C-alpha cells in the first residue's frame, strides 16, 4: 500500500505503508494503482492547473469513487470537474 503527500513546498512525495519509507524511483511510482487521489500535484493531474496559475490557486482535489473524474476547488471559489487522469496541460473543465 502507498500514500502520497503534497508538501508546503509543492513537492510530491510518495511513501510505502506501513514502513513510511519514501519512494523516489519514478518507474515504481508510475506502476502504482491508487485507491484514492486527493493530491493537487503529479503528472496525473497536471491538466487541472490553469495556464497562468499561481502555486496557491488550486487548493484541493478529489477523484470520484469510480476513478473516472477529479473535482477541484480553487482560490476563486470555483469547483471544477475534469476527466481523470488529467495529463494534458491546460485542459478545460468538463462543466
Residue, then its C-alpha position, 0 to 999 in steps of 0.5 A: x500500500x502507498x500514500x502520497x503527500x503534497x508538501x508546503x513546498x509543492x513537492x510530491x512525495x510518495x511513501x510505502x505503508x506501513x514502513x513510511x519509507x519514501x519512494x523516489x524511483x519514478x518507474x515504481x511510482x508510475x506502476x502504482x494503482x491508487x485507491x484514492x487521489x486527493x493530491x493537487x500535484x503529479x503528472x496525473x493531474x497536471x491538466x487541472x492547473x490553469x495556464x497562468x496559475x499561481x502555486x496557491x490557486x488550486x487548493x484541493x482535489x478529489x477523484x470520484x469513487x469510480x476513478x473516472x473524474x477529479x473535482x477541484x476547488x480553487x482560490x476563486x471559489x470555483x469547483x471544477x470537474x475534469x476527466x481523470x487522469x488529467x495529463x494534458x496541460x491546460x485542459x478545460x473543465x468538463x462543466 
